[in-house]
Amino acid sequence: QVQLVESGGGLVQAGGSLRLSCAASGSIFSIGAMGWYRQAPGKQRELVTTITSGGSTNYADSVKGRFTISRDNAKNTVYLQMNSLKPEDTAVYYCNAKDVRVRVYTPKYDYWGQGTQVTVSS
């Protein structure tokens, strides 16, 4: 069974920084893209950033220049460094792993973490 476990959320003042981590555990052969999404109260879940297994990244316009995604393929872990945080960044942040295979030639599945709360005070 594959699980994604997030950590690093919390409360920070505007202008501050936080670093989120997400580790995929279980029997894993390969993972495609990994990424972070967020959902604020009363809003739909939205993409924050993604990174492919080769290291190509994609960011939402709202976080470009402030957030940085990185990945350690050997540890099946993805990180999100969040700088210059704003109150509008307050949300539950979810980790996502796409095209996960537990063995070669087996079906691919997507997985989500349980979410970690990020609260930015003004």
N, C-alpha and C positions, 0 to 999 in steps of 0.2 A: 504494500500500500504506500503510495506516494503522499507525502504531506509537505506543505509549505508553512514554515514557522517564521513569523515576523517579530521584530523587536526594534526598540529604539524610539518609539513614539513618546509623547509627553507634552508638557506645557512650557512654552517659551515666550518671551516678550518679542514684540515686533522688532525686526532687525537682527534677531538672533539666528542660531543655527541648530539643526538637528541632523542626525545620521540614522537612517533606517537600514536594517538588514533583513534579508529573507533567505533562509536556508531550505533547500529542498532535500528531504530525507526519504529513505526507502531504497528499494532496488531500482536504480536508474541507469539506463544505458546511454540515453542522450536526451537533451532538451533543446528545443528550438529557441525562439525568442523568449525573453523574460522582461517583465515590466512592472510598472506601478500605475495604479489607478486610484482615484479618490472619489469619495461621495460625501458631500456636505448635507446637512439637514435640509430636507425638502427639495433636494436636487437629485438629478440622475448621476449615476456613476460616470466619471469622465476619465479619459486617458491623460496621464501625466507624462510618462516617458517609457520608451522601450529600448531594448538592446538585443541585437542578434547574437548568436553564438560566435560570430566572427568579430563582434565589437562595434557594428554599425548602430548608431543611436538615432532616436527620434524624440523630439520634445514638443509639448504643447506650447503655444506662443506665450501663454501666461507665466511659464516658468523658465523660459530660455534665458540663459545668462545668470540664473540664480541656483538652479538645481543641476546636479551632475549624477548620472547613473553610471555604475561600473559593475563588473562581473568577474567572478573567479570561477572559471569552468571546472577546475579541479575539485572545488568545494561545492559545486552546484549552488552557489550563493550569489545573490545580486544585492547591491547597495544603492542607496539614494542619499546623496549629500545635499542638504537643503540649506542654503544660505540666504541672507536678507529676507527672512520670512515676513509675511504680511498677514494681517488678520484674515484676509480672504483665502489664505492657504489652509485655514482650519477645516478639517475633514477627517473622516476615517480613511486611511490609506491601505489599499489592498495590493498584495503581490500576486502576480500572475505568471504562470509558466505554460508555454504553448508547445504542442507537438512533443510531448514527453513519451518516450519509449522505455519500457522496462527491460526489453531484450531486442536484439536486432530482428527486423522484419515483423515485429509485433505492431498492433495498431497504436496510433498516436492519440493521446488525450491531453486536454487542457486542465490545469489545476489552479485553484485560488487559495490564498491564505485566509486566515480568519479576520484580518484587519487589525490595524493599530491606530489609536486616536492621536491626532496631532492638533493641538490647540495653540493658537497664536494670539496673545493678548495685546491690546493696543495701548 
